[in-house]
């Protein structure tokens, strides 16, 4: 895999190169600014690019726009952990970037090693998407999933949609939420793995492009139809009942959960608050298995679930685990998920028999 690292700081180029020193199958080249990057981009034809945003002569966003005109390759933006950095990161995603990693210590981040694991994983995932070495085994067909259970049929109306997502999520969430009408009758709660400051900017951008009302969850809020809440980065949230109304409540991070905002904690709390038959779970792109076991439990107890298919997932980790656990009612590409949610929430659904 050919990787081009673009950063105007010599120290950052050295540290970022160090990140991949133990990966013999990744050939690393560097560029000192946007203009240098475009020259080397044309010469080297890299498989993946990491691109700083704040650079002299030509900034990262301008460089990205030119790269996308030459060839659409996976680009991971490396931005500062600030509101300005967040805004630029989402502008980059709209221009065609694949994902972003936030520098934990500013433009010249001496503690960049804190995000080495995240950066390495995102670069590797982007490279596999561009040059897949071997296809994973396809999910089991529907007829081979967990056998149906026997019970009396009951009717239930969905009361809440839960979405778990990580790497590659912003663009896919934008597509899904953008396809839902303002009349969508069920509230949506989203756990998107994202750092502080970024979730607020992300929610605002979604709100400006979606018919639904989208906001960052920063305080206890009732969960109402037509509303979408994005759990604040750097924290978790639980589904609760407040004054006999369904609500979402921010809570401090629990270190027993590996990722934050935690999909597992969100879904587990929802199952403690509502019957599974009143919940819909959606597991989208992302590394790891956050939420997979809990969504599988939701499915086993009569709820409906969607796992994003490998075809559209930027990283087929989280949805793959849900499928492996036998917890997916449907396996769909991102472009079909909104349609399925509308179908499930526009009618009284019959509980699956077990």
N, C-alpha and C positions, 0 to 999 in steps of 0.2 A: 504494500500500500504506500503510495507516495503522498506525504503530508507536507503542506506548505504552512509555516507559522509566520504570521504577519504581526509585528509589534515594533513601535518606534524606539522602545527602550531595549538597549543591549542586554541589561540585566534580565528583563522579562524574556527575551528571546533565549537566553542561556537557561533560565529556569524551566521554561516551557519545553525546550529541547530535552532537558533532563527528565521531564515527565515520561518521555517515551524511550529512554535509554535502555530499558530492559525489554523492549519489544523489537526483536531482531527482524520481524517481518514488516516493520514500518520504517520507511526511508524518509528522514526529516530534512527539509530545506527551510531556510528562513528568508524573510524580506523585511527591510527596515522601515518601510512606509507604503502608502497606497500605490504610488507610482512604481516603486521597485517591485511591489507585489504583482502588478499587472504585467510587467515585463517577464517576470519569472513564471507567472501563471501561463502565459502563452508558450514559454519555452519548455516548462516541466510537465505541463498537463497533469496537475496533481489530482488524486482521487478525493482528497478532503483538504479543506482549508480552515485554519483557525485565524480569526481576523479581529484585531483590536479596533475599537471604535474611534478613540481620540488620538489622532496622529497629525503631524504637520504635513504641508504640501497637498496631501489628499487624504481626507478622513475615511474611516471604515465604511460608512454608508455609501459614499460616492464610489469607492473602490468596489463595493459589493454590486452596485448597479451595473458597473462596467463588466464585472465578471459574469454576471447573469446574461449579459448580451453576447458574450463570447461563447460560454458553455455553462449549462446549469449543473454545477457540481455541488455536493454537500458543503455548506459553510457553517461553522460553529463560531458565533460571535463571542468575544471575550470582553465583557464590559465591567465597569465599576459598579459597586453595590450601592447605588444612589438612585434617587428618583429620575434624575437626568439619564443615568445609565439604563434604567428600566425603559424609559420612553424610547431611547435610541435602539434598544434591543428589540422592542416590538415593531418599530419602524423597519428594522432589518428583516424580521420575519415576514413582514408584508412585501418586502422587496425580493424575498426568495431564500433567505437564510433558513437552515434546517433547525437550529436550536441555538441556545446561548449558555454560557457559564459566567457567573458573576465573580469578579475578582474580590476576594474578601478584604483586601486592604487598600483599595484605591487604584489609581491608574498604574503606579509602580507598586506592586503588591509583593512585599517581602515574604508574606505568609501564603503565597500562591499554592504551596504544597498541600494546603488544606483541601483544595479542590482537585488535586491530581487524579484521584480515583474517578470522580465524576467526569472530568475532561477526557480521561483515557477511555472510559466506557462509551461516552458519546461519540468520540472520534471513531472507535472501533465499530459501533453500531452504524454510523453513517457510511463507513467504508464497506461494510457488508451489504448495505442496501444498494450501493453503487456497483460493487463487484462481488456478488454472492458466490461463495465457494461451493456450497452444497445446500440444496433445499432441505429444510426440516420436514419431517414426516407430517403429512396433512392431518388436520383434526379428524377424529373419528366421526363418521356420518351420524346423522341424528338417530337413526334406528338402533345404533349401538350405544347410545348414552344410557345413563342410569335407568333401570326399569321403572315403569309407572307404579304408583302406590295406590292401593284401594282405600277409598273413603267416600263418604257422601259428598256430592258436589254442593258447593256453596258459592254464592255470588259475592263479589267484593269489588269496590271501586278503588283504584290506586289513589293514594294520598300523598306520595312523595317519590321523586326520582332521585337516586343517588348516583353520582358519577365519580369514578376514581380514575386518575390520569397522571402521567409523569412526562418523561422525555417525549418531545414531539407534540405535546398536548395543545399548546396555544392555537396553532393553525386549525387543528381538527375540531377543537371546541368551538372556534369561530364559525366553522362550516355547519356544525350540527345545530348550535343555538340560532344561527342566522336563518336556518330553514324552518324553525318553529314559529307558529303564528302568535300574535299577541293574545289570542284567545286560548292558548294552551292551558288546560284546566288544572294542572298539577304543579306545585312548586318543585324547584330543582336545587339540590345542594351539591356543591362540587368540592372535592379535595384534589387540588392540583399541586403536585410537588413543586414548590417555588419559594425563593427566599423572601424575607421581609422587603417592603417597599415595592416589590414587583407585582404582588397580587392586586394592590390598589390601582395601579396603572392599568393592569390587565383587565380588571373589572370595568374600569371606565371606558376602555377601548371597545370591549364587548358591548357595553350599554349603548355606545354611539352607533353600532352597526346592527344591533338586533332589535326585533320588535318587542321582545320581552324586556322587563326591567331587571338589569343586572347590577349588583353591588357587592362590595367586599364585606364579609362578615366580621365586624369589629366589636359588636356588642350583641347581647341576646336579642333575637328578632323572631317574630312570628313567621311561620312558613306559609305563604299565601299563594294562591293560583296566580300565574302570570309573572312570578318573581323568581329570580335566580340569585343564589348567594354563593360567592367564591370564598372559601375559608381563608382567612388571613395567613400569609406566609410566616413561618417562624413560630406557629402555634398549631393547635388542634381545635376541633369542635365536636360537640355531641348533640344528638337529637334528643329533645326533652319535651315534656309537657309543662307549659307555664300558664297558669290561670285557665286550665282546661283547654288550652290551644296548643297545637303542634308548633314547636319552636326549635331553633338552632342556637346553641350557646357556646361561645368561645371558651376554651379551657387551656390551662398551661400544658406545655409539652410533658408527656409521660415517656421517660427514657426506655421503657420496656417496648416501645414501638420504634422501629428503625428509621422510618421515613416520616416527614412532616410537610404539610398537614397530612395526618394519618388517615388513609382510606379505611384501614381495618378498624380503627377506633370509631370513625363515623358510622360505619355499617353496623358494628356491634351495638352501638348505642341505639340506633334505629330499630334493631331487632328487639331490644329491651323495651321499646316505647310503643311499637306498633306490631300487629301480626304481619308475618312475611307476605301474606296475600295482599296487603295494602302497599307493598313496596315494589319498586322497579329498580334494578341495579344495572349500571353500565360500566364495564371495565374497558378502558381505552389504552392506547399505547403507553409504554413505560418499561423501565428496567425493574427486575425483581419480582416480588409476589405480593406487594402490599394490597390487602383487601381481597385476595383470591379466596382464601378459606372462608371468610365471612360472607362473601357473595355466594359461594357454593352452599353455605348453610341457608342463606336466604332462598336459594333455588330449591333446596331439599325440603324446606318447610312450606313450599307452595308459591313462592314469589317468582317473578319473571326477571330474567337477566339477559343481557347482551354482552358478548365478548367481541371486540373488534377483530376482524380477520387479519391474517398476516399480510394480505395484499395491500392494505392501506396503512397498517401500523408502522410508524417510524421505528419502533422497537417492539418486537413481539414477545415481550417478557411477561408483563402482568396479565394480558388477555390469554396468553398461552397457558399460564398456570391455572386460570379459571377453567379453561377447557379440559386440562389434564385432570382436574378434580371433579370433572363431570358436572360442573355447575353452570353451564351455558344453555339457556333456553334457545337462543339464536346466536349464530356466528355470522357477523355482517361486516362488510366494508363500511367505512365511515360515511360514505355518501348515501347509505340506506338506513342509517340509524334513526334520523329524525322522522322519517316516514313510519318506521316501526313504532316509535314512541307515540306518534299521533294516533296510530291504529289502536294501540293498547289502551290509551287514555280516553278515546272517544266513544267507548262503549263499556257496558258492564261486562266484565270478563268472568269466565267460569274457572273456578279453582281446578287445577290439574288433580286428577285422582291419583292416589298412591296405594 
